[in-house]
Amino acid sequence: MTSSTATARRTDGVAAAGPGCAPPPEPPPEPGPDIRLAVKDAFGIDSPLTVPAFGEPSEHVPETDPAYRFNPDVTLALLAGFKHNRRVLVQGLHGTGKSTHIEQVAARLNWPCVRVNLDGHLSRLDLVGKDAVVLREGRQVTAFQEGIIPWALRRPVALILDEYDAGRPDVMFIIQRLLEREGSFTLLDQNTVLRPHPKFRLFATANTVGLGNLNGLYHGAQRLNHAQIDRWNIVATLNYLPADEEAAIVRARVPAFADEAGRDLVTAMVAVAALTRAGFRAGDLSTLMSPRTVITWAENTEIFGDCAAAFRLSFLNRCDEDERHVVAEYFQRCFGHEPEEPGRVSGHGALAGEPVRSH
C-alpha cells in the first residue's frame, strides 16, 4: 500500500481493516433446526423419511404457497440436500419452477433461504465483499463489507445460485471450493478462512448442465468447467409435468377456472402448450410454451374475457412470423377455431361465450 493510500484511509484517525490487521471477531453461530418433520405430512409424498426443520420462521424464510405442487423425485433430492448437506443442482427447461421448487421446500422447513441471480453483471466483489466507507459513531470509516457468500456461510441459510449456467467464468471459480461438503472460504482481504455453519446449504438452478446454448433457447448460457459440474453431489431434472398436474396448477393459480367450464378451458390450454413443446422437439418451432406462459394466458383470459385474444397477447405475438401459422393450427386443433386477428373479439371466456368472472 502506498503512503498516499494509507493516509487517505486514515483521515479520521481510525485504521481500516486490511491485510495484516486483526480480523473482526466472528459472531457466535446461529442455532440450527430444532424440530423434525415427516416428509409425508409436509410434502404429501409417500415416504417414511423425516427431515430437520425450524420450529419458527425468520425474516429470510420464503412465503409458503399453499397451491404449489411438488415433484416427488426433485423434492426428495432437495430434502437430501437439506438433511445430509448435499450440493444439489436442479436442471430443466424454463418455466418449470426450479427456483420456486427449492424455495417452497425451504418454506415448509422454515429454513432461511437467499436467492442470488448469477447474471452477467454480478462481480466477484458482490459475492466476496469489498472495502466501503461506512459511518461508525458519527465518523467515516473505511471497512470491509462482506458479500453474500461470507454472510450466508456464517448462518444456517440455504443459498440458491440462480441461472447457474449464466455466470461469468471468473465468478464461477469463486464458488468452486464451496462445492465440497465442508468447503471453507478464504477472504484474502481479511487473511481469514471462513468455516461454513453446520447447517449452511448450497443449491443451484440451470437451464443446461454446463453445455452452453446448444438449442438456441438460452442466449447467454455459458459452457461451464466440467470439473466444477462434477462437484455437485446431486443433479435433479425438473421438466414439464403431466397434463393433468399442470392443469391443476393453472386452476390453483387462477381460481376463476375452478368450475366445469373453466376446467375444460384449462385442459385445452395445456393441450396447446403440449403441442408447442412437441413442435419444438420436432424442429417445427423455435420457441415453446412453458407452464408459466400457460398461467399467464389464463390470467389474461380472466382480464380480457377472451381466450383467443389472451392467447395472442400471451404467446402468439412472441413467435416468429413464419411459425405463427403452425401455432395457430395447434390452437385450432384444441379449440375448434383459429385465433382471430387483432381487433376482433371472440368473447370466448370459459368456453361459454361470456367473460370469465372470479368466484
Number of C-alpha atoms within 10 A of each C-alpha: 6 7 8 9 9 12 12 11 19 15 12 12 11 12 15 17 18 16 13 9 12 11 14 10 6 8 7 8 12 11 12 17 16 10 13 14 17 15 18 13 12 13 20 12 17 10 13 9 13 16 17 19 21 20 14 12 16 12 9 14 21 22 14 14 12 9 12 16 17 17 15 14 13 19 20 19 19 26 23 16 20 25 14 14 19 21 23 27 26 26 24 18 17 20 18 18 21 25 20 14 20 25 24 24 22 24 21 20 25 23 29 23 25 17 16 16 16 21 16 13 10 14 16 16 14 15 19 22 19 14 16 14 14 14 11 10 7 7 12 17 22 22 18 19 17 18 15 17 19 20 14 21 24 20 20 21 23 25 20 23 21 22 20 27 28 25 24 21 14 10 18 18 14 15 17 16 15 19 20 15 17 14 15 16 20 16 14 11 17 16 14 14 12 15 14 22 19 17 21 20 28 25 24 25 26 22 26 24 21 19 14 18 17 11 11 11 14 16 11 15 25 19 18 20 13 11 9 15 15 11 16 19 15 17 19 18 19 22 16 18 14 10 15 12 14 19 24 18 19 27 21 17 17 18 15 18 25 18 13 9 15 21 19 15 23 27 20 17 23 24 19 23 23 20 20 23 20 14 18 16 14 10 10 14 19 17 19 21 20 22 22 13 16 24 23 20 24 28 21 18 24 22 15 17 23 23 30 27 24 22 23 18 16 20 20 21 11 11 16 13 10 8 14 16 14 16 24 18 17 22 24 14 15 17 18 10 13 16 23 14 10 10 7 10 15 15 19 19 25 26 18 12 13 13 18 23 13 10 8
